[in-house]
Amino acid sequence: MSKIIVASLCIAVTLLFGFQKIRSNHELKERMRRGRIPAAIEDARAKNQKEINLPAPIPLYASVKTLDEALANYSTIIAEPLLQYSEINPDSKEIQTWYKLNVLEFLSDPKNAKCTNCSFAQQVPTQLQPVEANEIILVRSLGTVVSDGVKVTTSDWTFPDFKPKQKYLLFLSIDPRTRIGSIELGPVGVSTIESDGEIRTVSQSSNHLNTELKSRYGKIDSEPGELHRMRELGLKSVDLDYKLSKRTDQYGNQFRYRAKVKDVHDAQLGRWAWNVFLLKAR
């Protein structure tokens, strides 16, 4: 009789753990279906929490070995953020932030730097439209939103959020038709330009591109009177059908690319616009 009781207890325990495992697996699948952020919001509400912080998903970034490789494969620009808008992506259920940046200067724009995976361009929020000729749009998987009364922030300590009015030196893949860019190199392809012209990395991780930029070009100095918006100069467009130039002046400055430019009346504004790489004084 005792053997029957023990056997019955063993079966009951096995069934109990089996049901609990099934229930646990079902709950896990349901959380995955709802998405990480919605599930976290639901948990926060159950605990009466008004604010939560989560790590941002870390994407896989491309890599380059040298600065010359980056210049040959990515558009290099100086820009500063104007506007941003955060939302929960309906597909990934993750927070994403869209940025509109004012392009202060195109340093290089090689033909093979065109973005081939910017199919998300049609989803740009209306809050950031229209995108002008001197502006670009970037998107990152981090940010802050308020949903169901809970403030949710996702952040990436290796690649901090963009700061308004901060100048950045960026290596990007850009769709020239939609002005949508992709930060394929991640934090390695982003540096800040400080008020004294110093080029600094955006994270505490080592950045070989930043080191090579500083070694080759030193500081990026521009007096306030030297910076102008395109429209202030009557400039409407820069031809993307640029030509590679091997011209070097007597000081060693490299005139690497040239392109035609048009004014607001679609007339050619001067013969060429040059992209010049200045030699660092020694």
C-alpha positions as CSV (number, residue, x, y, z in Angstrom):
1,M,0.0,0.0,0.0
2,S,2.8,2.4,0.9
3,K,4.5,1.7,-2.5
4,I,1.2,2.7,-4.2
5,I,1.0,6.0,-2.2
6,V,4.7,6.9,-3.0
7,A,4.2,6.1,-6.6
8,S,1.0,8.3,-6.7
9,L,2.9,11.1,-5.0
10,C,5.7,10.9,-7.5
11,I,3.2,11.0,-10.4
12,A,1.4,14.0,-8.9
13,V,4.7,15.9,-8.3
14,T,5.8,15.1,-11.9
15,L,2.5,16.3,-13.3
16,L,2.6,19.4,-11.2
17,F,6.1,20.4,-12.3
18,G,5.1,19.5,-15.9
19,F,2.1,21.9,-15.7
20,Q,4.3,24.6,-14.2
21,K,6.8,24.2,-17.0
22,I,4.1,24.4,-19.6
23,R,2.7,27.4,-18.0
24,S,6.1,29.0,-17.7
25,N,6.9,28.3,-21.4
26,H,3.5,29.7,-22.4
27,E,4.1,32.9,-20.3
28,L,7.6,33.3,-21.9
29,K,6.2,32.9,-25.4
30,E,3.4,35.4,-24.6
31,R,6.0,38.0,-23.3
32,M,8.1,37.5,-26.5
33,R,5.0,38.0,-28.6
34,R,4.0,41.2,-26.8
35,G,7.6,42.5,-27.0
36,R,10.2,43.4,-24.4
37,I,9.1,47.0,-23.9
38,P,5.3,46.4,-23.6
39,A,6.0,43.5,-21.2
40,A,8.2,45.8,-19.1
41,I,5.5,48.5,-19.0
42,E,2.9,45.9,-17.9
43,D,5.2,44.7,-15.1
44,A,5.9,48.3,-14.0
45,R,2.2,49.1,-13.8
46,A,1.6,46.0,-11.7
47,K,4.3,47.2,-9.3
48,N,3.0,50.8,-9.4
49,Q,6.3,52.0,-11.0
50,K,6.1,55.3,-12.9
51,E,9.6,55.1,-14.5
52,I,11.9,52.3,-15.7
53,N,15.3,52.1,-17.4
54,L,16.4,49.3,-19.7
55,P,19.5,48.6,-21.8
56,A,19.1,49.3,-25.5
57,P,19.5,46.4,-27.9
58,I,23.0,46.4,-29.3
59,P,23.1,46.1,-33.1
60,L,25.9,44.5,-35.1
61,Y,28.0,47.2,-36.6
62,A,30.3,47.2,-39.7
63,S,34.0,47.8,-39.3
64,V,36.9,49.4,-41.2
65,K,40.6,49.1,-40.5
66,T,41.7,52.6,-41.5
67,L,40.5,56.2,-41.9
68,D,41.1,56.0,-45.7
69,E,38.9,52.9,-45.9
70,A,36.1,54.8,-44.0
71,L,36.5,57.9,-46.3
72,A,36.3,55.6,-49.4
73,N,33.1,53.8,-48.3
74,Y,31.1,56.3,-46.2
75,S,29.9,59.9,-46.6
76,T,31.7,62.1,-44.1
77,I,29.8,65.0,-42.8
78,I,29.7,67.6,-40.1
79,A,26.2,68.0,-38.7
80,E,24.2,69.0,-35.6
81,P,20.8,67.7,-34.4
82,L,17.8,69.9,-34.9
83,L,14.8,67.7,-33.8
84,Q,14.2,64.2,-32.5
85,Y,11.1,62.0,-32.1
86,S,10.9,58.8,-30.1
87,E,8.3,56.0,-30.5
88,I,7.8,52.3,-30.0
89,N,8.5,50.5,-33.3
90,P,5.3,48.5,-34.1
91,D,7.3,45.6,-35.6
92,S,10.3,45.2,-33.2
93,K,8.4,46.6,-30.2
94,E,11.6,48.4,-29.2
95,I,12.0,52.2,-28.6
96,Q,13.5,54.0,-31.6
97,T,14.4,57.6,-32.0
98,W,14.4,59.6,-35.2
99,Y,16.8,62.5,-35.6
100,K,16.8,65.4,-38.0
101,L,20.2,66.9,-38.4
102,N,21.4,70.1,-40.1
103,V,24.3,69.3,-42.4
104,L,27.0,72.0,-41.9
105,E,29.5,70.5,-44.3
106,F,30.0,67.4,-46.6
107,L,33.7,66.4,-46.2
108,S,33.4,63.4,-48.6
109,D,30.7,61.6,-50.5
110,P,32.0,58.6,-52.4
111,K,29.6,56.9,-54.8
112,N,29.7,53.5,-52.9
113,A,28.5,55.3,-49.7
114,K,24.9,55.1,-50.8
115,C,22.5,53.5,-48.4
116,T,21.2,50.2,-49.8
117,N,19.0,49.2,-46.8
118,C,17.1,52.5,-46.2
119,S,13.7,50.9,-46.9
120,F,12.4,52.3,-43.6
121,A,12.5,55.8,-45.2
122,Q,8.8,55.8,-45.9
123,Q,8.2,55.4,-42.1
124,V,9.8,58.7,-41.1
125,P,7.4,60.4,-38.6
126,T,5.5,63.4,-39.8
127,Q,6.9,65.4,-36.9
128,L,10.3,65.5,-38.8
129,Q,9.0,66.1,-42.3
130,P,9.7,67.7,-44.7
131,V,13.4,67.0,-45.0
132,E,15.2,69.9,-46.6
133,A,18.2,69.7,-49.0
134,N,20.6,70.6,-46.2
135,E,19.2,68.1,-43.7
136,I,19.4,64.3,-43.1
137,I,17.5,61.8,-41.0
138,L,19.0,59.2,-38.7
139,V,17.3,56.5,-36.6
140,R,18.6,54.7,-33.5
141,S,17.2,52.0,-31.2
142,L,17.1,53.9,-28.0
143,G,15.2,56.8,-26.4
144,T,12.5,57.7,-24.0
145,V,8.7,57.3,-24.4
146,V,5.7,57.5,-22.0
147,S,3.2,54.7,-22.5
148,D,0.3,53.8,-20.2
149,G,1.5,56.3,-17.7
150,V,5.0,54.7,-17.5
151,K,8.2,56.6,-18.6
152,V,10.5,54.1,-20.3
153,T,14.1,54.9,-21.2
154,T,16.5,52.6,-23.1
155,S,20.1,53.7,-23.3
156,D,23.4,52.4,-24.6
157,W,26.5,53.4,-22.5
158,T,28.8,52.5,-25.4
159,F,27.0,54.9,-27.8
160,P,25.3,57.8,-25.9
161,D,22.3,59.7,-27.3
162,F,22.9,62.7,-29.6
163,K,22.8,66.1,-27.9
164,P,21.0,69.1,-29.4
165,K,23.3,71.8,-30.9
166,Q,26.3,69.6,-30.6
167,K,28.4,69.3,-33.7
168,Y,29.2,65.8,-34.8
169,L,31.6,64.3,-37.4
170,L,29.8,61.3,-38.9
171,F,30.6,58.5,-41.2
172,L,27.3,57.5,-42.8
173,S,25.6,55.6,-45.6
174,I,23.1,58.0,-47.1
175,D,20.2,57.6,-49.5
176,P,20.6,60.8,-51.6
177,R,17.0,60.5,-52.8
178,T,15.3,60.5,-49.4
179,R,18.2,62.0,-47.3
180,I,18.0,59.0,-44.9
181,G,21.3,57.9,-43.3
182,S,22.5,54.8,-41.6
183,I,25.2,54.8,-38.9
184,E,26.7,51.5,-40.0
185,L,30.0,51.9,-38.0
186,G,28.2,52.6,-34.8
187,P,30.1,54.8,-32.2
188,V,33.4,54.3,-34.1
189,G,31.8,56.4,-36.9
190,V,30.7,59.2,-34.7
191,S,32.9,61.9,-33.0
192,T,32.0,65.2,-31.4
193,I,33.5,68.5,-32.5
194,E,33.9,70.7,-29.5
195,S,33.9,74.5,-29.4
196,D,37.7,74.6,-29.6
197,G,37.7,72.4,-32.7
198,E,38.9,69.3,-30.7
199,I,37.7,66.0,-32.2
200,R,36.5,63.6,-29.4
201,T,35.1,60.1,-29.3
202,V,31.5,59.8,-28.1
203,S,32.2,56.8,-25.8
204,Q,34.8,55.5,-23.5
205,S,35.7,52.7,-25.8
206,S,38.7,53.0,-28.0
207,N,38.1,54.6,-31.4
208,H,40.9,54.2,-34.0
209,L,39.2,56.4,-36.5
210,N,39.0,59.2,-34.0
211,T,42.7,58.7,-33.2
212,E,43.7,58.8,-36.8
213,L,41.5,61.8,-37.5
214,K,43.2,63.8,-34.7
215,S,46.7,62.6,-35.9
216,R,46.1,63.5,-39.5
217,Y,44.0,66.7,-39.3
218,G,44.3,67.9,-35.7
219,K,41.5,70.2,-34.7
220,I,38.5,71.2,-36.9
221,D,38.4,75.0,-36.4
222,S,35.8,77.2,-38.0
223,E,35.1,80.8,-37.1
224,P,31.4,81.7,-36.7
225,G,31.7,84.0,-39.7
226,E,33.0,81.2,-41.9
227,L,29.9,79.0,-41.4
228,H,26.8,79.6,-43.6
229,R,23.6,77.7,-44.4
230,M,23.3,76.7,-48.1
231,R,20.3,79.1,-48.6
232,E,22.3,82.0,-47.1
233,L,24.7,81.7,-50.0
234,G,22.0,81.3,-52.6
235,L,23.0,77.6,-53.0
236,K,20.3,75.2,-53.9
237,S,22.0,71.9,-54.7
238,V,25.3,70.1,-55.0
239,D,25.6,67.6,-57.8
240,L,26.1,64.1,-56.5
241,D,27.8,63.1,-59.8
242,Y,31.1,64.4,-58.3
243,K,34.5,63.8,-59.8
244,L,37.6,62.4,-58.1
245,S,40.4,64.9,-58.2
246,K,44.1,64.4,-57.6
247,R,44.9,68.1,-57.2
248,T,47.2,69.1,-54.4
249,D,48.2,72.7,-53.7
250,Q,51.7,74.0,-52.8
251,Y,50.8,73.6,-49.1
252,G,50.0,69.9,-49.4
253,N,46.2,70.4,-49.1
254,Q,44.3,67.7,-51.1
255,F,41.4,68.8,-53.4
256,R,39.9,65.3,-53.4
257,Y,36.4,65.7,-54.9
258,R,34.7,68.3,-57.1
259,A,31.1,68.8,-58.1
260,K,28.9,71.3,-59.9
261,V,26.7,73.5,-57.7
262,K,23.5,75.3,-58.7
263,D,21.8,78.4,-57.2
264,V,18.2,79.0,-56.4
265,H,17.6,79.8,-60.1
266,D,19.1,76.5,-61.2
267,A,22.1,78.4,-62.7
268,Q,25.6,77.1,-62.1
269,L,27.0,78.9,-59.1
270,G,30.7,79.1,-59.9
271,R,32.6,76.4,-61.8
272,W,33.2,73.8,-59.1
273,A,32.6,73.2,-55.4
274,W,35.7,71.5,-53.9
275,N,36.0,69.0,-51.0
276,V,39.4,69.9,-49.5
277,F,41.4,67.8,-47.0
278,L,43.6,70.3,-45.2
279,L,47.1,69.2,-44.2
280,K,47.8,69.5,-40.5
281,A,50.4,72.2,-39.7
282,R,53.6,70.7,-38.2
